[in-house]
Amino acid sequence: MFSYIVYIPSKYIYMISQEQCKHVIKYYVMKMMSPGVQISVPSHVTRDCIFLNKMRGELCANLGVNPILKNIFEKLHRATSIEQVNSIPKNNKCYIEKKNIPTSNGGIQLIIHFDSSEKMHICIQKKYQKLCYAYFKLRHFPIFIENFIKNWLVNQSWYVPHQFNTQYINSRIENSILPNIIHTHLSETVDILTQHTV
């Protein structure tokens, strides 16, 4: 089991391996199968969950010092959900660059929701769409993992809720394509973000 290194100027980020990703998935299956109950997590699983969270934290911190992007990332970091509208009203400025967006289809609107009932409505150029989504996805990657697991399970012909133990479900997941899908999503997200670090 080997991690690989993603180079960021003045810093290296160690990306988790596919094997480590399987261990992280195992943790989230255990957590989902026993809500509200303290679970006994094997040390190698705990280690790889910590490793993933450390990697995510380092990358978010690195991105947060980018002078052009730090304001939007601060908002995305605090966001609980985001709605997207694929056009903008006329005469709007890009929240990131503070420049006019010349056409209504040249930008997108983001409605950013926070913990409270607070929300913020901003417009950005379309070229920042993937970057903003990648940051939000990395920040909330545990939720994405849980959603991938739930969606995968409900699409399995053998799966009946509350009929299988955690070990059986983990075994089926480990021998499926799901770990590769999750690892690919994480790798692509990291690749998008590392292009914008300073």
PyMOL commands that set and color helices and strands:
alter all, ss='L'
color gray80, all
select helices_A, chain A and resi 18-33+43-63+70-78+126-139+141-154+166-174+178-194
alter helices_A, ss='H'
color red, helices_A
select strands_A, chain A and resi 4-8+11-15+81-85+92-93+100-101+107-113+119-125
alter strands_A, ss='S'
color yellow, strands_A
deselect
rebuild
show_as cartoon
